[in-house]
Amino acid sequence: MSGIGRMGRGISAWVVVLSLAGPGLASATMNHQKKAKELGFPATNCMYCHVDKLPRKEASTLNDRGSWLKSEKEKRSSKEVDVTWLKDHEKK
């Protein structure tokens, strides 16, 4: 097989990996929003926890609620945010 053929297969493999990874990252955020709604919180969009309407992972700014959740994640030594913690934020 020529170098160009191998390179083409390598590029194709990376395209598949990146296309599968992208939706997974975005759906985690949507899952948080969905779960918050199910728990009765008015999480109608990303701005419930972020400043930006469409935050990007590498460049997002958290609002007070999002910053609080992030600090709780660190306090609790958790791998990810648990939206059930929002009940504690609403009490403060």
C-alpha positions as CSV (number, residue, x, y, z in Angstrom):
1,M,0.0,0.0,0.0
2,S,1.3,3.4,-0.8
3,G,2.0,6.1,1.7
4,I,-0.9,8.2,0.4
5,G,-3.3,5.2,0.9
6,R,-2.2,4.7,4.5
7,M,-2.4,8.4,5.2
8,G,-6.0,8.5,3.8
9,R,-7.1,5.6,6.0
10,G,-5.4,7.4,9.0
11,I,-7.3,10.6,8.3
12,S,-10.5,8.7,7.9
13,A,-10.0,7.0,11.2
14,W,-9.4,10.3,12.9
15,V,-12.6,11.8,11.3
16,V,-14.6,8.9,12.8
17,V,-13.1,9.3,16.2
18,L,-13.6,13.0,16.3
19,S,-17.2,12.8,15.0
20,L,-18.0,10.3,17.8
21,A,-16.3,12.3,20.5
22,G,-17.9,15.6,19.6
23,P,-21.6,14.6,20.2
24,G,-20.6,12.9,23.4
25,L,-19.1,16.0,24.9
26,A,-22.1,18.1,23.9
27,S,-24.7,15.6,25.1
28,A,-23.2,15.5,28.6
29,T,-24.1,19.2,29.0
30,M,-27.6,18.6,27.6
31,N,-28.0,15.7,30.0
32,H,-27.2,18.0,32.9
33,Q,-29.8,20.5,31.6
34,K,-32.4,17.8,31.1
35,K,-31.9,16.3,34.5
36,A,-32.1,19.8,36.1
37,K,-35.5,20.3,34.4
38,E,-36.7,16.9,35.5
39,L,-35.8,17.9,39.1
40,G,-37.9,21.1,38.7
41,F,-35.2,23.7,38.2
42,P,-35.9,26.3,35.4
43,A,-32.9,25.2,33.3
44,T,-34.2,26.3,30.0
45,N,-30.8,26.8,28.3
46,C,-27.1,26.8,29.0
47,M,-27.3,30.2,30.6
48,Y,-28.7,28.6,33.7
49,C,-25.1,27.9,34.7
50,H,-23.0,29.7,32.0
51,V,-22.7,33.3,31.0
52,D,-22.5,32.4,27.3
53,K,-25.6,31.3,25.3
54,L,-23.6,28.5,23.6
55,P,-20.5,27.9,25.8
56,R,-17.5,26.1,24.4
57,K,-15.6,23.7,26.6
58,E,-12.3,25.5,26.1
59,A,-13.7,29.0,26.5
60,S,-16.7,29.0,28.7
61,T,-17.5,31.4,31.6
62,L,-19.6,30.2,34.5
63,N,-22.2,32.4,36.2
64,D,-22.7,32.3,40.0
65,R,-24.7,29.0,39.9
66,G,-22.1,27.3,37.6
67,S,-19.2,28.5,39.7
68,W,-20.9,27.1,42.8
69,L,-21.4,23.8,41.1
70,K,-17.8,23.7,40.1
71,S,-16.6,24.5,43.6
72,E,-19.0,21.7,45.0
73,K,-17.4,19.3,42.5
74,E,-14.0,20.1,43.9
75,K,-15.2,20.0,47.5
76,R,-16.8,16.6,47.0
77,S,-13.8,15.3,45.0
78,S,-16.3,14.3,42.3
79,K,-15.4,13.5,38.7
80,E,-18.3,15.4,37.4
81,V,-21.1,17.8,38.5
82,D,-24.2,16.3,39.9
83,V,-27.2,18.5,39.3
84,T,-29.0,17.2,42.4
85,W,-26.6,19.5,44.3
86,L,-28.6,22.5,42.9
87,K,-31.1,21.9,45.7
88,D,-28.4,23.0,48.2
89,H,-27.5,26.1,46.1
90,E,-31.2,27.2,46.0
91,K,-31.3,27.0,49.9
92,K,-28.4,29.4,50.4
